[in-house]
């Protein structure tokens, strides 16, 4: 986390008579609330790029242009980042009046002598003391509709009560979210999903009419009833799973076991956010998959596969990386498998290995998603023994299967042994061999060769039809 006083101490000497700096927005608010932050903002009367580069040199950080809408420069340093932007108006007071919410329209000047008095032209300090979320101006949400998403986040992150008229203004502006750049929408949603209170914040988005604009696939889940085994409709089930998620991660060992956001394709995100995205989207295939059978049963066959496809569409729409779509899609595609293992007791090592291989390297995330889904299925009515079995399987999957040993044969060995040319058959052969190694059935090179010869003979008896060229 960043220390605002340390940032001010480094940035202060950069101020001169013709170049003034202010610590603004959430960093000032969080100081007043005694909260830590990894995100700080400096407003500059002068050349923002020059200040940002000087600050980066002083702290040994990297600097780049973060926003073209407002020419903002980001200094990435140990503990977080500092965004440096020019004033958006003639004076700092007018700049603050043009911001989103009064409790974010606070500033302290930074100079060689330290920080100055609190600047509060919109009454943000009074609103902060009253735990009230109020707009700086009636047009604030229309001026920048992404603030509708921020309003839902802040009221639940900081436990605020919306000021009179705020919800009505948010509903009126929600449709304009369709005009906001996808990258900004994704950023706000990612920050929201990292909250412990993400579930009520998502519900707030739905109530404000914003969810159907930014994530219509999730909004469609409202009112989609399930079979009697579930105690909630698809939407409420999803939010309950999201509610359980932080505690489940903690019980399993904590966020340190989560993959780094960079590894999931969501660089710079809070640690919990990638998994929270997967939980939010895990049942979005159900509206399309829902069927009522002749005997009255409600089924959702293949909703996992439909969900995986929809996730790739969402990722493309929000300009998220293909890597993140693959991460999230893989978790959703396999989110039912751990439950199937529970029903297949006694559990075999091969069953554990196949599950792990399907979700690697995101085994921890896959287990946490499955547990959140299971706990939200029947809520308080979940039989304790059923939940215990699920957690026991999760422990076995995560702890009892050792990491895969090194490969006994490589691709060239396989091609030489089976007479193959480069192609999909080589990969399939290596995958089949690795499963036997992971299961403990193959331990030596000679055993690996014998297995592959037998495997390839069986494959030729039932051609795969993949069209690989064979020598």
ZATIGU-346482 format. One record per residue (C-alpha): residue number from 1; residue in one letter; x, y, z. Coordinates in steps of 0.2 Angstrom, whole numbers, plus 5000, padded with zeros to 4 digits. Layout:
N
<rec NUM A <X Y Z>>
...
//
This chain:
471
<rec 1 X <5000 5000 5000>>
<rec 2 X <5005 5018 4997>>
<rec 3 X <5009 5030 5011>>
<rec 4 X <5001 5047 5006>>
<rec 5 X <5013 5057 5017>>
<rec 6 X <5028 5048 5009>>
<rec 7 X <5021 5052 4992>>
<rec 8 X <5018 5070 4997>>
<rec 9 X <5036 5071 5004>>
<rec 10 X <5043 5065 4987>>
<rec 11 X <5031 5075 4976>>
<rec 12 X <5032 5092 4986>>
<rec 13 X <5049 5097 4981>>
<rec 14 X <5043 5096 4963>>
<rec 15 X <5031 5110 4966>>
<rec 16 X <5037 5128 4960>>
<rec 17 X <5029 5145 4959>>
<rec 18 X <5022 5141 4942>>
<rec 19 X <5018 5123 4945>>
<rec 20 X <5006 5118 4959>>
<rec 21 X <5001 5101 4965>>
<rec 22 X <4987 5094 4975>>
<rec 23 X <4983 5077 4982>>
<rec 24 X <4965 5074 4977>>
<rec 25 X <4950 5062 4977>>
<rec 26 X <4950 5045 4985>>
<rec 27 X <4967 5047 4993>>
<rec 28 X <4961 5062 5003>>
<rec 29 X <4945 5053 5008>>
<rec 30 X <4954 5037 5013>>
<rec 31 X <4966 5047 5024>>
<rec 32 X <4951 5055 5033>>
<rec 33 X <4944 5037 5035>>
<rec 34 X <4960 5030 5041>>
<rec 35 X <4960 5018 5026>>
<rec 36 X <4975 5012 5016>>
<rec 37 X <4976 5013 4997>>
<rec 38 X <4986 5008 4983>>
<rec 39 X <4979 5021 4971>>
<rec 40 X <4983 5040 4973>>
<rec 41 X <4979 5055 4962>>
<rec 42 X <4989 5071 4960>>
<rec 43 X <4981 5086 4951>>
<rec 44 X <4994 5098 4943>>
<rec 45 X <4993 5116 4938>>
<rec 46 X <5007 5114 4925>>
<rec 47 X <5015 5100 4914>>
<rec 48 X <5008 5084 4921>>
<rec 49 X <5019 5073 4910>>
<rec 50 X <5035 5082 4917>>
<rec 51 X <5029 5080 4935>>
<rec 52 X <5025 5062 4932>>
<rec 53 X <5042 5058 4925>>
<rec 54 X <5051 5067 4939>>
<rec 55 X <5041 5058 4952>>
<rec 56 X <5045 5041 4943>>
<rec 57 X <5063 5045 4943>>
<rec 58 X <5062 5050 4962>>
<rec 59 X <5053 5034 4967>>
<rec 60 X <5061 5022 4954>>
<rec 61 X <5045 5019 4946>>
<rec 62 X <5038 5017 4928>>
<rec 63 X <5028 5030 4920>>
<rec 64 X <5015 5029 4905>>
<rec 65 X <5000 5038 4898>>
<rec 66 X <4985 5030 4906>>
<rec 67 X <4970 5039 4899>>
<rec 68 X <4968 5049 4883>>
<rec 69 X <4951 5055 4888>>
<rec 70 X <4959 5066 4902>>
<rec 71 X <4978 5066 4899>>
<rec 72 X <4983 5056 4914>>
<rec 73 X <5000 5049 4917>>
<rec 74 X <5002 5034 4929>>
<rec 75 X <5018 5031 4939>>
<rec 76 X <5018 5013 4944>>
<rec 77 X <5029 5010 4960>>
<rec 78 X <5031 4999 4974>>
<rec 79 X <5014 4997 4984>>
<rec 80 X <5003 5004 4970>>
<rec 81 X <5002 5018 4958>>
<rec 82 X <5000 5037 4957>>
<rec 83 X <4990 5045 4943>>
<rec 84 X <4996 5063 4938>>
<rec 85 X <4983 5074 4928>>
<rec 86 X <4982 5092 4924>>
<rec 87 X <4968 5102 4932>>
<rec 88 X <4951 5100 4922>>
<rec 89 X <4946 5118 4925>>
<rec 90 X <4954 5135 4928>>
<rec 91 X <4956 5133 4947>>
<rec 92 X <4957 5118 4959>>
<rec 93 X <4940 5123 4967>>
<rec 94 X <4932 5122 4950>>
<rec 95 X <4941 5106 4946>>
<rec 96 X <4934 5098 4962>>
<rec 97 X <4916 5104 4958>>
<rec 98 X <4917 5095 4941>>
<rec 99 X <4921 5078 4950>>
<rec 100 X <4909 5064 4953>>
<rec 101 X <4904 5063 4972>>
<rec 102 X <4907 5076 4986>>
<rec 103 X <4917 5064 4996>>
<rec 104 X <4929 5063 4981>>
<rec 105 X <4930 5081 4979>>
<rec 106 X <4943 5084 4992>>
<rec 107 X <4961 5090 4990>>
<rec 108 X <4976 5095 5000>>
<rec 109 X <4990 5106 4991>>
<rec 110 X <5007 5097 4991>>
<rec 111 X <5023 5108 4992>>
<rec 112 X <5040 5109 4999>>
<rec 113 X <5033 5113 5016>>
<rec 114 X <5021 5098 5016>>
<rec 115 X <5003 5097 5014>>
<rec 116 X <4991 5112 5015>>
<rec 117 X <4973 5114 5022>>
<rec 118 X <4959 5103 5016>>
<rec 119 X <4950 5110 5001>>
<rec 120 X <4931 5105 5001>>
<rec 121 X <4921 5116 4989>>
<rec 122 X <4906 5103 4988>>
<rec 123 X <4904 5099 5007>>
<rec 124 X <4911 5082 5005>>
<rec 125 X <4918 5082 5023>>
<rec 126 X <4900 5084 5030>>
<rec 127 X <4894 5070 5018>>
<rec 128 X <4908 5059 5024>>
<rec 129 X <4904 5062 5042>>
<rec 130 X <4886 5058 5038>>
<rec 131 X <4890 5042 5028>>
<rec 132 X <4881 5050 5014>>
<rec 133 X <4885 5048 4995>>
<rec 134 X <4880 5064 4986>>
<rec 135 X <4884 5070 4968>>
<rec 136 X <4895 5086 4966>>
<rec 137 X <4882 5092 4953>>
<rec 138 X <4865 5086 4947>>
<rec 139 X <4873 5083 4929>>
<rec 140 X <4887 5072 4936>>
<rec 141 X <4881 5055 4931>>
<rec 142 X <4875 5062 4913>>
<rec 143 X <4892 5070 4911>>
<rec 144 X <4901 5053 4914>>
<rec 145 X <4889 5038 4915>>
<rec 146 X <4903 5026 4922>>
<rec 147 X <4900 5035 4938>>
<rec 148 X <4884 5025 4940>>
<rec 149 X <4895 5009 4942>>
<rec 150 X <4906 5019 4954>>
<rec 151 X <4890 5024 4964>>
<rec 152 X <4885 5006 4967>>
<rec 153 X <4903 5002 4972>>
<rec 154 X <4906 5016 4984>>
<rec 155 X <4889 5015 4993>>
<rec 156 X <4893 4996 4998>>
<rec 157 X <4912 4998 4999>>
<rec 158 X <4911 5012 5012>>
<rec 159 X <4893 5008 5019>>
<rec 160 X <4885 5024 5013>>
<rec 161 X <4867 5030 5011>>
<rec 162 X <4863 5038 4994>>
<rec 163 X <4858 5056 4995>>
<rec 164 X <4840 5061 4990>>
<rec 165 X <4838 5059 4971>>
<rec 166 X <4854 5050 4968>>
<rec 167 X <4846 5033 4964>>
<rec 168 X <4834 5042 4952>>
<rec 169 X <4848 5051 4943>>
<rec 170 X <4857 5034 4942>>
<rec 171 X <4842 5026 4934>>
<rec 172 X <4840 5040 4922>>
<rec 173 X <4859 5039 4917>>
<rec 174 X <4861 5020 4916>>
<rec 175 X <4856 5019 4898>>
<rec 176 X <4871 5030 4894>>
<rec 177 X <4883 5017 4900>>
<rec 178 X <4882 5010 4882>>
<rec 179 X <4892 5025 4876>>
<rec 180 X <4906 5023 4888>>
<rec 181 X <4922 5015 4882>>
<rec 182 X <4922 4996 4886>>
<rec 183 X <4939 4998 4895>>
<rec 184 X <4932 5010 4908>>
<rec 185 X <4917 4999 4911>>
<rec 186 X <4928 4983 4913>>
<rec 187 X <4939 4993 4925>>
<rec 188 X <4925 4999 4936>>
<rec 189 X <4917 4981 4936>>
<rec 190 X <4933 4973 4941>>
<rec 191 X <4936 4985 4956>>
<rec 192 X <4918 4982 4961>>
<rec 193 X <4920 4963 4960>>
<rec 194 X <4936 4964 4971>>
<rec 195 X <4925 4970 4986>>
<rec 196 X <4920 4958 5000>>
<rec 197 X <4903 4967 4997>>
<rec 198 X <4903 4963 4979>>
<rec 199 X <4886 4954 4979>>
<rec 200 X <4875 4968 4986>>
<rec 201 X <4884 4980 4974>>
<rec 202 X <4880 4969 4959>>
<rec 203 X <4862 4969 4965>>
<rec 204 X <4862 4988 4966>>
<rec 205 X <4868 4989 4948>>
<rec 206 X <4853 4978 4943>>
<rec 207 X <4841 4988 4953>>
<rec 208 X <4848 5004 4945>>
<rec 209 X <4846 4997 4927>>
<rec 210 X <4864 4997 4924>>
<rec 211 X <4867 4978 4924>>
<rec 212 X <4857 4975 4909>>
<rec 213 X <4867 4988 4900>>
<rec 214 X <4885 4982 4904>>
<rec 215 X <4882 4964 4908>>
<rec 216 X <4865 4959 4900>>
<rec 217 X <4870 4940 4901>>
<rec 218 X <4870 4942 4920>>
<rec 219 X <4854 4952 4921>>
<rec 220 X <4845 4939 4911>>
<rec 221 X <4847 4927 4925>>
<rec 222 X <4834 4937 4936>>
<rec 223 X <4818 4927 4938>>
<rec 224 X <4825 4911 4930>>
<rec 225 X <4818 4898 4942>>
<rec 226 X <4828 4882 4945>>
<rec 227 X <4823 4864 4951>>
<rec 228 X <4818 4861 4969>>
<rec 229 X <4836 4857 4974>>
<rec 230 X <4840 4875 4973>>
<rec 231 X <4832 4888 4985>>
<rec 232 X <4835 4903 4974>>
<rec 233 X <4833 4908 4956>>
<rec 234 X <4849 4909 4945>>
<rec 235 X <4853 4927 4948>>
<rec 236 X <4851 4926 4967>>
<rec 237 X <4860 4910 4968>>
<rec 238 X <4874 4919 4959>>
<rec 239 X <4875 4933 4971>>
<rec 240 X <4874 4921 4986>>
<rec 241 X <4889 4912 4978>>
<rec 242 X <4898 4928 4976>>
<rec 243 X <4894 4932 4995>>
<rec 244 X <4902 4916 5001>>
<rec 245 X <4918 4918 4990>>
<rec 246 X <4929 4928 5002>>
<rec 247 X <4926 4917 5016>>
<rec 248 X <4929 4901 5006>>
<rec 249 X <4945 4908 5000>>
<rec 250 X <4950 4912 5017>>
<rec 251 X <4946 4894 5023>>
<rec 252 X <4956 4886 5009>>
<rec 253 X <4971 4896 5015>>
<rec 254 X <4969 4914 5009>>
<rec 255 X <4972 4925 4994>>
<rec 256 X <4990 4921 4994>>
<rec 257 X <4985 4904 4985>>
<rec 258 X <4976 4913 4971>>
<rec 259 X <4985 4915 4955>>
<rec 260 X <4992 4933 4952>>
<rec 261 X <4980 4943 4941>>
<rec 262 X <4993 4944 4927>>
<rec 263 X <4993 4925 4926>>
<rec 264 X <4974 4926 4923>>
<rec 265 X <4975 4939 4910>>
<rec 266 X <4968 4953 4921>>
<rec 267 X <4984 4963 4925>>
<rec 268 X <4983 4976 4938>>
<rec 269 X <4967 4969 4945>>
<rec 270 X <4965 4966 4964>>
<rec 271 X <4969 4949 4969>>
<rec 272 X <4951 4942 4971>>
<rec 273 X <4944 4950 4956>>
<rec 274 X <4948 4937 4942>>
<rec 275 X <4940 4923 4953>>
<rec 276 X <4925 4934 4957>>
<rec 277 X <4922 4937 4938>>
<rec 278 X <4921 4918 4936>>
<rec 279 X <4909 4916 4950>>
<rec 280 X <4898 4930 4943>>
<rec 281 X <4898 4922 4926>>
<rec 282 X <4897 4904 4931>>
<rec 283 X <4878 4901 4927>>
<rec 284 X <4875 4914 4913>>
<rec 285 X <4872 4899 4901>>
<rec 286 X <4857 4894 4911>>
<rec 287 X <4844 4905 4903>>
<rec 288 X <4848 4898 4886>>
<rec 289 X <4849 4880 4893>>
<rec 290 X <4833 4880 4903>>
<rec 291 X <4821 4866 4898>>
<rec 292 X <4805 4859 4907>>
<rec 293 X <4805 4840 4904>>
<rec 294 X <4788 4831 4901>>
<rec 295 X <4788 4825 4919>>
<rec 296 X <4790 4843 4925>>
<rec 297 X <4808 4843 4929>>
<rec 298 X <4818 4859 4926>>
<rec 299 X <4835 4855 4918>>
<rec 300 X <4850 4865 4912>>
<rec 301 X <4860 4853 4901>>
<rec 302 X <4876 4860 4894>>
<rec 303 X <4874 4877 4903>>
<rec 304 X <4893 4876 4907>>
<rec 305 X <4897 4875 4888>>
<rec 306 X <4885 4889 4884>>
<rec 307 X <4892 4899 4898>>
<rec 308 X <4910 4897 4891>>
<rec 309 X <4905 4903 4874>>
<rec 310 X <4896 4918 4882>>
<rec 311 X <4911 4923 4892>>
<rec 312 X <4922 4924 4876>>
<rec 313 X <4909 4936 4869>>
<rec 314 X <4909 4946 4885>>
<rec 315 X <4928 4947 4885>>
<rec 316 X <4928 4953 4867>>
<rec 317 X <4914 4966 4870>>
<rec 318 X <4923 4973 4886>>
<rec 319 X <4940 4972 4877>>
<rec 320 X <4947 4960 4890>>
<rec 321 X <4961 4949 4885>>
<rec 322 X <4960 4932 4877>>
<rec 323 X <4970 4925 4891>>
<rec 324 X <4957 4931 4903>>
<rec 325 X <4943 4924 4893>>
<rec 326 X <4952 4907 4893>>
<rec 327 X <4955 4908 4912>>
<rec 328 X <4937 4912 4916>>
<rec 329 X <4929 4901 4902>>
<rec 330 X <4939 4886 4909>>
<rec 331 X <4933 4888 4926>>
<rec 332 X <4915 4890 4921>>
<rec 333 X <4917 4875 4908>>
<rec 334 X <4922 4864 4923>>
<rec 335 X <4913 4871 4938>>
<rec 336 X <4902 4856 4939>>
<rec 337 X <4916 4843 4939>>
<rec 338 X <4920 4843 4957>>
<rec 339 X <4902 4840 4962>>
<rec 340 X <4902 4825 4950>>
<rec 341 X <4918 4818 4959>>
<rec 342 X <4908 4819 4976>>
<rec 343 X <4894 4808 4969>>
<rec 344 X <4907 4796 4962>>
<rec 345 X <4914 4790 4979>>
<rec 346 X <4925 4781 4982>>
<rec 347 X <4936 4793 4973>>
<rec 348 X <4950 4786 4962>>
<rec 349 X <4967 4794 4959>>
<rec 350 X <4963 4794 4941>>
<rec 351 X <4947 4805 4944>>
<rec 352 X <4958 4817 4954>>
<rec 353 X <4971 4818 4941>>
<rec 354 X <4959 4821 4927>>
<rec 355 X <4950 4835 4936>>
<rec 356 X <4966 4843 4940>>
<rec 357 X <4973 4842 4923>>
<rec 358 X <4957 4850 4916>>
<rec 359 X <4958 4865 4927>>
<rec 360 X <4977 4867 4929>>
<rec 361 X <4986 4879 4933>>
<rec 362 X <4970 4886 4941>>
<rec 363 X <4966 4872 4953>>
<rec 364 X <4964 4883 4968>>
<rec 365 X <4952 4895 4959>>
<rec 366 X <4942 4880 4952>>
<rec 367 X <4940 4872 4969>>
<rec 368 X <4934 4889 4977>>
<rec 369 X <4921 4892 4963>>
<rec 370 X <4914 4874 4965>>
<rec 371 X <4913 4876 4984>>
<rec 372 X <4904 4893 4982>>
<rec 373 X <4892 4886 4969>>
<rec 374 X <4888 4871 4981>>
<rec 375 X <4886 4882 4996>>
<rec 376 X <4874 4893 4987>>
<rec 377 X <4863 4879 4980>>
<rec 378 X <4853 4876 4995>>
<rec 379 X <4860 4889 5007>>
<rec 380 X <4856 4886 5025>>
<rec 381 X <4847 4870 5020>>
<rec 382 X <4863 4862 5014>>
<rec 383 X <4866 4845 5024>>
<rec 384 X <4882 4847 5034>>
<rec 385 X <4888 4830 5029>>
<rec 386 X <4886 4834 5010>>
<rec 387 X <4896 4850 5013>>
<rec 388 X <4909 4841 5022>>
<rec 389 X <4911 4828 5008>>
<rec 390 X <4913 4843 4996>>
<rec 391 X <4927 4851 5006>>
<rec 392 X <4935 4834 5009>>
<rec 393 X <4936 4831 4990>>
<rec 394 X <4943 4849 4988>>
<rec 395 X <4956 4845 5000>>
<rec 396 X <4961 4829 4991>>
<rec 397 X <4961 4837 4974>>
<rec 398 X <4972 4852 4981>>
<rec 399 X <4983 4843 4993>>
<rec 400 X <4984 4824 4990>>
<rec 401 X <4989 4824 4971>>
<rec 402 X <5008 4829 4969>>
<rec 403 X <5013 4841 4956>>
<rec 404 X <5016 4832 4939>>
<rec 405 X <5034 4825 4938>>
<rec 406 X <5045 4830 4923>>
<rec 407 X <5040 4822 4906>>
<rec 408 X <5048 4805 4903>>
<rec 409 X <5047 4808 4884>>
<rec 410 X <5046 4823 4873>>
<rec 411 X <5038 4827 4857>>
<rec 412 X <5053 4821 4847>>
<rec 413 X <5053 4805 4856>>
<rec 414 X <5035 4802 4852>>
<rec 415 X <5037 4806 4834>>
<rec 416 X <5052 4794 4832>>
<rec 417 X <5043 4780 4842>>
<rec 418 X <5026 4781 4833>>
<rec 419 X <5032 4787 4816>>
<rec 420 X <5022 4803 4817>>
<rec 421 X <5025 4820 4809>>
<rec 422 X <5022 4836 4819>>
<rec 423 X <5003 4838 4823>>
<rec 424 X <4989 4836 4835>>
<rec 425 X <4992 4817 4837>>
<rec 426 X <5009 4821 4845>>
<rec 427 X <5000 4832 4858>>
<rec 428 X <4987 4819 4861>>
<rec 429 X <5000 4806 4864>>
<rec 430 X <5009 4817 4876>>
<rec 431 X <4993 4821 4886>>
<rec 432 X <4988 4802 4887>>
<rec 433 X <5006 4798 4893>>
<rec 434 X <5006 4812 4906>>
<rec 435 X <4989 4806 4913>>
<rec 436 X <4997 4789 4916>>
<rec 437 X <5012 4797 4924>>
<rec 438 X <5001 4807 4935>>
<rec 439 X <4991 4792 4940>>
<rec 440 X <5007 4783 4945>>
<rec 441 X <5004 4769 4932>>
<rec 442 X <5020 4774 4922>>
<rec 443 X <5036 4778 4931>>
<rec 444 X <5050 4774 4919>>
<rec 445 X <5055 4778 4901>>
<rec 446 X <5053 4759 4896>>
<rec 447 X <5035 4759 4903>>
<rec 448 X <5032 4776 4894>>
<rec 449 X <5037 4768 4877>>
<rec 450 X <5027 4752 4880>>
<rec 451 X <5011 4763 4885>>
<rec 452 X <5013 4773 4870>>
<rec 453 X <5014 4759 4858>>
<rec 454 X <4999 4751 4865>>
<rec 455 X <4989 4768 4865>>
<rec 456 X <4994 4771 4847>>
<rec 457 X <4988 4754 4842>>
<rec 458 X <4971 4757 4849>>
<rec 459 X <4970 4774 4842>>
<rec 460 X <4973 4767 4824>>
<rec 461 X <4959 4754 4827>>
<rec 462 X <4947 4769 4830>>
<rec 463 X <4954 4783 4819>>
<rec 464 X <4952 4800 4826>>
<rec 465 X <4948 4808 4810>>
<rec 466 X <4959 4824 4814>>
<rec 467 X <4968 4823 4797>>
<rec 468 X <4985 4823 4804>>
<rec 469 X <4999 4818 4791>>
<rec 470 X <5007 4802 4796>>
<rec 471 X <5024 4795 4790>>
//
